[in-house]
Each structure stands twice: as structure tokens, then as C-alpha cells.
């Protein structure tokens, strides 16, 4: 992405719309109003999905709105900073010295109860706990995270020779668009996630193209397909009382009461991890099960069905490269 400072001095001259009364509204004003509306939607959503106090949310919404307009973001974006960066100083130092690192797209991965941000497989830090409640639901709908700035001087202390500690500012991008997709899906529209949680989407300026990567599909087949499939295929079914059963052992981490599917939660999270553990090694399962839950487990019908082992492995290969 071109640094925002390289674009502010040359806005598109022909942008904007003309109202029925003949008044010309500049495109910059249209975008500002759009981001302001998205900021209001985010304020409501974050208020329902986090423990932040109302005053904190109001301040964050105003600051994020200003940040989005200032950087000409394509949709409402929320600046933040990572925590737990003290263990990842060498990578932060290398990024601080890289002139092309600003607005670098980072990967988001679930690690237990945390979301970690990483670059080429190396962790930079964790999403602040106060933001997890609103960030997690929006990742499947296009929210992504970008490196904004490495903070700190990165110089050695004269007295000890040790480096000053560096921090990491990030921006959650496409928040406004993700909220719109989530609202569309909630009202029965075609709002299924169109981008992956490791999407290469960038914080963009007006006119820049976006690259979208659709997740690999894992179709849910009828239960009868288990008669003609592979022995490793995953079969999901319910008893007459509605109790969920799966043809893999339950490896409990989030849900002591067992498996579930068809939505995002602790039972589906355990199902996703247990399926991947049955077919793959534990590090791969731990790295990908939250994404597998969002892409696959949430789509399984209430009655269950069959997931082909070959389709799951194809999904994993796709996920590893995105």
C-alpha cells in the first residue's frame, strides 16, 4: 500500500456527487460521512461485545473516526496496540528498520483465549483483551489487522548496552465493511464471509484495488455418504434426543460438555480442534482450528452430515498458504 502521506496531497479532482438541487458534494465529504456512520455502528457493536466503559468507547470511536479519515481508509478502521511484545523484540526491531513495513498485513491466529498477530509465522504480540469481544466476530467477515508503527527508539542504553523496549501499534481495518456484512448475514442476506481471517486485504486509499481470497470449501454431505467414503471421513449425527455425536474422540479444551456445530462457540471450537487432531499434527490443529470452526463447523446443518477427510486436508493446505 502507498503510505497515506503520499496520497493526501493529490485527491481525485473529479470525485463527488451532485444532488437533485444541484449542490456538489465532494467525495471526501461523502467518505467522511460514511465513516462517521460506520463509527456509530461500531460504537453500538463494541458496546454489546466488550466490557469497555461507555466513556472509553465514545473516545475510541471519535479517535478511530479521525484516524480513518486522516489515512483515507476505505472503511472505518480502529487503531490499537499489541500487548505481550516484550518477547518479540528482534522481529519488531527488524520491522522498525524496514521502510516498507508500514501498513503491512499481519496474520491473526487464535491461541487459547488470545488472538495473536504474526508476520511470516513469527508472533509480534497479542490483541488487547478489551478488544477481543468485538474483534473475534468480525474476523470471518473481513476484519484484518495491519502494522501501523513500531514504537520506541530501538537504541541501546548507554549504561547497560541493552536495547530500549519496542512496542507495536496496529490498525484493525475494514471494520465498517465487516459490520455491514455481519448485519446482512444476520438479516438473512448473502452476507457469508467473503474473505479469510488471513486475508491479504489491506488498509487502502480510494481507488486502490483490493485482493480477495475466498476460503477453500468443505462441503457437508448427507449422512448416507459415509457408506461410500473414506474411513477417515468425519461423520456428525444426533440421537433422537438431539445429542450431538461425532466419529472422532472429544479432546476437551473449551467445552467439557461435548461437541456442537452450526454456530460459533465452545462446543464448535472443540469439534473443530478434535477433527483436525484426528487428521493432522497437534501444532497444525492448534494453529488452524478457530479458522476451521468459522469456515466449516458453523456451516454444518443441525442434523449433521459428513465431512470428507480429503476436503479437510485441501482446506488445511489452502489455509497454510493464505
C-alpha positions, 0 to 999 in steps of 0.5 A: 500500500502507498503510505497515506502521506503520499496520497493526501496531497493529490485527491481525485479532482473529479470525485463527488456527487451532485444532488437533485438541487444541484449542490456538489458534494465532494467525495471526501465529504461523502467518505467522511460521512460514511465513516462517521456512520460506520463509527456509530455502528461500531460504537453500538457493536463494541458496546454489546461485545466488550466490557469497555466503559461507555466513556472509553468507547465514545473516545475510541470511536471519535479517535478511530473516526479521525484516524480513518479519515486522516489515512483515507481508509476505505472503511472505518478502521480502529487503531490499537496496540499489541500487548505481550511484545516484550518477547518479540523484540528482534522481529519488531526491531527488524520491522522498525528498520524496514521502510516498507513495513508500514501498513503491512498485513499481519496474520491473526491466529487464535491461541487459547483465549488470545488472538495473536498477530504474526508476520511470516509465522513469527508472533509480534504480540497479542490483541488487547483483551478489551478488544477481543469481544468485538474483534473475534466476530468480525474476523470471518467477515473481513476484519484484518489487522495491519502494522501501523508503527513500531514504537520506541527508539530501538537504541541501546542504553548507554549504561547497560548496552541493552536495547530500549523496549519496542512496542507495536501499534496496529490498525484493525481495518475494514471494520465498517465493511465487516459490520455491514456484512455481519448485519446482512448475514444476520438479516438473512442476506448473502452476507457469508464471509467473503474473505479469510481471517488471513486475508491479504486485504489491506488498509487502502486509499480510494481507488486502490484495488483490493485482493480477495481470497475466498476460503477453500470449501468443505462441503457437508454431505448427507449422512448416507455418504459415509457408506461410500467414503473414506474411513477417515471421513468425519461423520456428525449425527444426533440421537433422537434426543438431539445429542450431538455425536461425532466419529472422532474422540472429544479432546476437551479444551473449551467445552467439557460438555461435548461437541456442537456445530452450526454456530460459533462457540465452545462446543464448535471450537472443540469439534473443530480442534478434535477433527483436525487432531484426528487428521493432522499434527497437534501444532497444525490443529492448534494453529488452524482450528478457530479458522476451521470452526468459522469456515466449516463447523458453523456451516454444518446443518443441525442434523449433521452430515459428513465431512470428507477427510480429503476436503479437510486436508485441501482446506488445511493446505489452502489455509497454510498458504493464505 
